[in-house]
């Protein structure tokens, strides 16, 4: 029996299907954007006069990567601003800030970010540093994790922040011994200055999205979950960019949008969330997720912990971090959202926040039964051992940002000493979660850290940063390569409700990535050297490396 010729056949390589029923093949065929055959020499029978044939030349073909926690529009816009990433040298920061400001005399504000807390004593930069570089215009620079902002004196003056300004409930103004602001704002205090920034235009946001999409496709990413749409509480709203791109067809990736839960409101916001779910679901865009940010980050001691942070002498303080949403209210909110068929996506970094999120999911399960809402918890820096088994029991996915699970100055100098040895050993417990039967998804949190999935996979397997010679960070918590790849493909497809992707099987969408080598054939220490050669979305080539 003859079959219609395929549009595309990729052959003569290793096809890693991520399908446990048939893990590997050598050829794959695509017709009308869908996979029509996976196999060996028999797939070549589908080659016709108009079939595009790609010789894999021994390279590895696998499902397109999916990022389960990213801020793509934010990252794309920041690519066009003052970029302080890829360095921790304060002198280099100064050079870039001055050069950026000098080249843009027309800009009312100097904005950007990507600086690392490890670059400054105690993680706190000062306004005086910025004043020497840009004395006449306000400067606003988010740090690498986007939980803090470095500002100059002019920015503080515009916002009216003085020694008499109280800290907001969900943040902190860093101060000198006299109480005067030093130029560093933590968490909710960011918004005190952020509210005065020039408004971003719709064109700015759309440009940022399309710039980000091009970059992400070049890294083999074919779908993602944007963790902050319809922002509030000091965070921007990028939903109009997604809607425009979804309606005009320029959105080529499949995107799940996580609608922001306003932590200053309660159940009364659910009707508006239902409205936004309908309004923002078109074509490649689906907005059926709610983002609940339960705590901050460990480096500035705002991640919610079950016991207090330590001080520089190793003694307990009176600070256990912040729970942005009351835990009892969180149970009610999650139960109501689950009943409305919303997925919930938690920012849960400290062990108390993780427990509060799991308690909320358990409450929803008890009230509503196990619905196919696929809740997931992102970040999971510190997980109490007593809570490891609960992910499987309540059906919550562990959404890991694996690139963070390594020794680096921010970890070794600003985190471990203030957690103490017992709690520091509970960080990023991927291995324990795997052994407990947890489902994994994976993301980057870009622009907080690199969006390159292969860099994250490298750290998940090695527990060291690419190229680093440090000892592995809690090596017993490492994942094997297959599990790490599954998290960035099938696992993220699961939380994105993209059930016809994430694995290579007939009938699934032809979202594909071709790597320049088979990482299974090289030492684990070389995983990060792997590069993306080709990316396909719905069978259409979206990226080709120069040497592909």
Residue pairs with C-beta under 8 A, 6 or more apart in sequence:
3 36
3 45
3 46
4 31
4 46
4 48
5 46
5 47
5 48
5 49
5 50
5 51
6 29
6 30
6 31
6 36
6 37
6 46
6 47
6 48
6 51
7 30
7 31
7 32
7 50
7 51
7 52
7 539
8 29
8 30
8 31
8 51
8 52
8 53
8 54
8 510
8 536
8 539
9 27
9 28
9 29
9 30
9 43
9 44
9 46
9 47
9 51
9 52
9 53
9 54
10 27
10 28
10 30
10 53
10 54
10 56
10 61
10 512
10 514
11 26
11 27
11 28
11 43
11 44
11 53
11 54
11 55
11 56
12 26
12 27
12 55
12 56
12 57
12 58
13 26
13 56
13 57
13 58
13 59
13 60
13 61
13 514
14 24
14 26
14 56
14 58
14 59
14 60
14 61
14 518
15 24
15 25
15 26
15 27
15 28
15 38
15 61
15 62
15 504
16 23
16 24
16 60
16 61
16 62
16 485
16 504
17 23
17 24
17 25
17 38
17 62
17 63
17 503
17 504
17 505
18 62
18 63
18 485
18 486
18 489
18 490
18 502
18 503
18 504
19 503
19 504
19 505
22 38
22 505
25 38
25 39
25 40
25 504
26 39
26 40
26 41
27 37
27 38
27 39
27 40
27 41
27 43
27 44
28 35
28 37
28 38
28 43
28 61
28 504
28 512
29 35
29 36
29 37
29 38
29 43
29 46
30 36
30 510
30 512
30 536
30 539
31 46
31 539
32 539
33 509
33 510
33 538
33 539
33 540
34 506
34 507
34 508
34 509
34 510
34 539
35 504
35 505
35 506
35 507
35 508
35 509
35 510
36 46
36 506
37 43
37 46
37 506
38 504
38 505
38 506
47 53
54 514
54 534
56 514
58 518
59 514
59 515
59 516
59 517
59 518
59 533
60 514
60 515
60 517
60 518
60 519
60 520
61 504
61 512
61 513
61 514
61 515
62 485
62 489
62 504
62 512
62 513
62 515
63 489
63 490
63 493
63 501
63 502
63 503
63 504
63 511
63 512
63 513
64 220
64 221
64 222
64 223
64 489
64 501
64 511
64 512
64 513
64 535
64 536
64 537
65 219
65 220
65 221
65 222
65 453
65 488
65 489
65 492
65 513
66 221
66 222
66 223
66 224
66 225
66 488
66 489
66 492
66 493
66 496
66 498
66 501
66 502
67 216
67 221
67 223
67 224
67 225
67 442
67 443
67 444
67 446
67 451
67 453
67 488
67 492
68 224
68 225
68 376
68 378
68 399
68 441
68 442
68 443
68 491
68 492
68 495
68 496
69 225
69 227
69 345
69 378
69 379
69 399
69 401
69 443
69 444
69 445
70 216
70 224
70 225
70 226
70 227
70 443
70 444
70 445
70 446
70 451
71 146
71 226
71 227
71 228
71 445
71 446
71 447
71 448
72 208
72 209
72 212
72 213
72 216
72 224
72 226
72 255
72 446
73 205
73 208
73 209
73 212
73 226
73 238
73 241
73 242
74 146
74 208
74 228
74 236
74 238
74 447
75 208
75 212
75 215
75 446
75 447
75 451
76 207
76 208
76 209
76 210
76 211
76 212
76 213
76 215
77 200
77 204
77 205
77 207
77 208
77 211
78 112
78 113
78 114
78 208
78 447
79 208
79 211
79 212
79 215
80 207
80 208
80 211
81 100
81 111
81 112
81 113
82 96
82 97
82 100
82 101
82 110
82 111
82 112
82 113
82 141
83 96
83 112
83 114
84 93
84 96
84 97
84 112
84 113
84 114
84 115
84 141
85 114
85 144
85 447
86 114
87 93
88 116
88 118
88 119
88 409
89 119
90 119
90 120
90 129
93 115
93 119
94 129
94 133
97 110
97 130
97 133
97 134
97 139
97 141
98 133
98 134
100 110
100 112
101 107
101 110
101 133
101 134
101 137
101 139
104 110
107 137
108 137
108 138
108 198
109 137
109 138
109 139
109 140
109 155
109 197
109 198
110 134
110 137
110 138
110 139
110 140
110 141
111 139
111 140
111 141
111 197
112 141
112 142
113 141
113 142
113 143
113 144
113 146
113 149
113 447
114 142
114 143
114 144
114 447
115 125
115 141
115 143
115 144
115 150
116 143
116 144
116 409
116 410
117 123
117 124
117 143
117 144
117 145
117 148
117 299
117 300
117 410
117 414
118 408
118 409
118 410
118 413
118 414
119 125
120 126
123 299
123 300
123 410
123 414
124 174
124 182
124 184
125 150
125 183
125 184
126 182
126 183
126 184
127 151
127 152
127 153
127 155
127 156
127 181
127 182
127 183
128 153
128 183
129 183
130 139
130 141
130 150
130 151
130 152
130 153
130 183
131 152
131 153
131 154
133 139
134 152
134 154
135 152
135 153
135 154
136 154
137 154
138 151
138 152
138 154
138 155
138 158
138 193
138 196
139 150
139 151
139 152
139 154
139 155
140 149
140 150
140 151
140 155
140 193
140 194
140 197
141 149
141 150
141 151
142 148
142 149
142 150
142 190
143 149
143 150
144 410
144 448
144 449
145 297
145 299
145 448
146 447
146 448
147 186
147 187
147 190
147 296
147 297
147 299
147 300
147 302
148 184
148 185
148 186
148 187
148 190
148 300
149 184
149 185
149 190
149 193
149 194
150 183
150 184
151 183
151 184
151 185
151 193
152 183
153 183
155 193
155 196
156 162
156 181
156 183
156 193
158 193
158 196
159 192
159 193
159 195
159 196
161 173
161 181
161 192
161 193
162 180
162 181
163 175
163 178
163 179
163 180
163 181
165 173
165 181
165 192
167 173
167 189
168 188
168 189
168 191
168 192
169 188
170 187
170 188
170 233
170 263
170 322
170 324
171 185
171 186
171 187
171 188
171 189
171 190
171 191
172 185
172 186
172 187
172 189
172 300
172 302
173 181
173 185
173 186
173 189
173 192
174 181
174 182
174 183
174 184
174 185
174 186
175 181
175 182
176 182
185 192
185 193
186 296
186 300
186 302
187 296
187 300
187 302
187 322
188 233
188 234
190 234
191 233
191 234
194 234
195 234
200 236
202 240
202 241
202 244
205 238
205 240
205 241
206 240
206 241
206 244
206 245
208 238
208 241
209 238
209 241
209 242
209 245
209 251
210 245
210 250
213 245
213 251
213 252
213 253
215 451
216 224
216 253
216 451
217 252
217 253
217 535
217 537
217 542
217 543
218 532
218 535
218 543
218 545
219 451
219 452
219 453
219 454
219 532
220 453
220 454
220 513
220 515
220 532
220 535
220 543
221 253
221 451
221 453
221 535
222 253
222 254
222 501
222 511
222 512
222 513
222 535
222 536
222 537
222 542
223 253
223 254
223 255
223 256
223 492
223 493
223 496
223 498
223 501
223 511
224 253
224 254
224 255
224 256
224 443
224 496
225 255
225 256
225 257
225 258
225 289
225 345
225 443
225 492
225 495
225 496
226 238
226 242
226 255
226 256
226 257
226 258
227 258
227 291
227 345
227 347
227 378
227 443
227 445
228 235
228 238
228 258
228 260
228 291
229 237
229 238
229 239
229 242
229 257
229 258
229 259
229 260
229 276
229 280
229 287
229 291
230 237
230 239
230 259
230 260
230 276
230 280
231 237
231 238
231 260
232 260
232 262
232 264
233 260
233 262
233 263
233 264
235 260
239 257
239 276
239 280
239 287
242 251
242 255
242 257
242 280
242 285
243 279
243 280
243 282
243 285
244 250
245 251
245 285
246 255
246 282
246 283
246 284
246 285
247 282
247 283
249 283
251 283
251 284
251 285
252 284
252 537
252 540
252 542
253 284
253 537
254 284
254 286
254 496
254 498
254 501
254 511
255 284
255 285
255 286
256 286
256 287
256 288
256 289
256 495
256 496
256 497
256 498
257 280
257 285
257 286
257 287
257 289
258 287
258 289
258 290
258 291
258 345
259 273
259 276
259 277
259 280
259 287
259 289
259 290
259 291
260 290
260 291
261 269
261 273
261 290
261 291
261 292
261 293
261 325
261 333
262 269
263 293
263 324
263 325
266 329
266 332
266 333
267 332
267 333
267 336
270 336
270 337
270 340
273 290
273 337
273 342
274 340
276 287
277 287
277 288
277 342
280 287
281 287
281 288
286 497
288 341
288 342
288 343
288 497
289 342
289 343
289 344
289 345
290 337
290 342
290 343
290 344
290 345
291 345
291 346
291 347
292 325
292 330
292 333
292 334
292 344
292 345
292 346
292 347
292 357
293 324
293 346
293 347
294 304
294 323
294 324
294 325
294 330
294 346
294 347
294 348
294 353
294 356
294 357
295 302
295 303
295 304
295 321
295 322
295 323
295 324
295 347
295 348
295 349
295 350
295 352
295 353
296 302
296 303
296 304
296 321
296 322
296 324
296 349
297 303
297 349
297 381
298 349
298 350
298 381
298 382
298 414
298 415
298 418
298 419
299 410
299 414
299 415
301 309
301 319
301 321
301 418
302 321
302 322
303 321
303 349
303 350
303 353
303 381
303 382
304 320
304 321
304 322
304 323
304 349
304 350
304 351
304 352
304 353
304 356
305 320
305 321
305 350
305 351
305 352
305 382
305 419
305 423
306 320
306 350
306 351
306 352
306 355
306 384
307 316
307 320
307 423
308 316
308 317
308 318
308 319
308 320
309 316
309 317
309 319
309 320
309 321
309 418
309 419
310 316
310 317
310 417
310 418
310 419
310 420
311 317
311 418
312 417
314 417
314 420
320 352
321 350
321 352
321 353
323 352
323 353
323 356
325 333
327 356
327 359
327 360
330 356
330 357
330 359
330 360
331 359
331 360
331 363
331 364
332 363
333 360
334 344
334 360
334 361
334 363
334 364
334 375
335 360
335 363
335 364
335 367
335 368
337 344
337 364
338 344
338 364
338 367
338 368
338 371
338 373
338 375
339 364
339 367
339 368
339 371
341 371
341 373
342 373
343 373
343 374
343 375
343 376
343 495
343 497
344 360
344 361
344 364
344 373
344 375
344 376
345 375
345 376
345 378
345 399
345 495
346 353
346 357
346 375
346 376
346 377
346 378
347 353
347 378
347 379
348 354
348 356
348 357
348 377
348 378
348 379
348 380
349 379
349 380
349 381
349 382
350 381
350 382
351 382
351 383
351 384
351 387
351 423
351 426
354 377
354 380
354 382
354 383
354 384
354 387
355 384
355 387
357 377
357 396
358 377
358 387
358 390
358 391
358 394
358 396
361 375
361 394
361 395
361 396
362 390
362 393
362 394
364 373
364 375
365 394
365 395
370 395
374 395
374 397
374 494
374 495
374 497
375 394
375 395
375 396
375 397
376 396
376 397
376 398
376 399
376 441
376 495
377 391
377 396
377 397
377 398
377 399
378 399
378 401
378 443
378 445
379 399
379 401
379 404
379 445
380 398
380 399
380 400
380 428
380 429
380 433
381 404
381 427
381 428
382 419
382 423
382 426
382 427
383 426
383 429
383 432
383 433
384 426
385 426
385 429
385 432
388 429
388 432
388 433
388 436
388 438
389 436
390 396
391 397
391 398
391 433
391 436
391 438
391 439
392 436
392 437
392 438
392 439
397 438
397 439
397 440
397 441
397 491
397 494
397 495
398 430
398 433
398 438
398 439
398 440
398 441
399 440
399 441
399 442
399 443
399 495
400 428
400 430
400 440
400 441
400 442
400 443
400 460
400 487
401 442
401 443
401 444
401 445
401 448
401 449
401 456
402 428
402 430
402 442
402 456
402 457
402 459
402 460
402 479
402 484
402 487
403 444
403 449
403 450
403 455
403 456
403 459
403 465
404 411
404 428
404 449
404 459
405 427
405 428
405 430
405 459
405 460
405 463
405 473
405 474
405 477
406 459
406 463
406 464
406 465
406 468
406 470
406 472
406 473
407 464
407 465
407 468
407 470
407 471
407 473
408 465
408 468
408 470
411 473
415 424
416 424
419 427
425 474
427 473
427 474
428 473
428 474
428 477
429 474
429 477
430 440
430 460
430 477
430 478
430 479
431 476
431 477
431 478
431 479
432 477
433 440
434 440
434 479
434 483
439 491
439 494
440 479
440 483
440 486
440 487
440 491
441 487
441 491
441 492
441 494
441 495
442 453
442 456
442 460
442 484
442 487
442 488
442 491
442 492
443 492
444 450
444 451
444 452
444 453
444 456
450 456
453 488
454 515
454 519
454 527
454 528
454 530
454 531
454 532
455 466
455 528
456 484
456 488
457 481
457 484
457 485
457 488
457 519
457 527
458 465
458 466
458 524
458 527
458 528
459 465
459 466
460 478
460 479
460 484
460 487
461 478
461 479
461 480
461 481
461 484
461 524
461 527
462 472
462 478
462 524
462 525
462 527
463 472
463 473
463 474
463 475
463 477
463 478
464 470
464 471
464 472
464 473
466 527
466 528
467 528
472 478
479 487
481 519
481 520
481 524
481 527
489 502
489 503
490 502
490 503
491 502
492 502
493 499
493 501
493 502
493 503
494 502
498 509
500 507
500 508
500 509
501 508
501 509
501 511
502 508
504 512
509 538
510 536
510 538
510 539
511 536
511 537
511 538
512 534
512 535
512 536
512 539
513 532
513 534
513 535
513 536
514 532
514 533
514 534
514 535
514 548
515 530
515 531
515 532
515 533
516 530
516 531
516 532
516 533
516 545
516 547
516 548
517 530
519 526
519 527
519 530
522 529
531 545
532 543
532 545
533 544
533 545
533 547
533 548
534 541
534 543
534 544
534 545
534 548
535 541
535 542
535 543
536 542
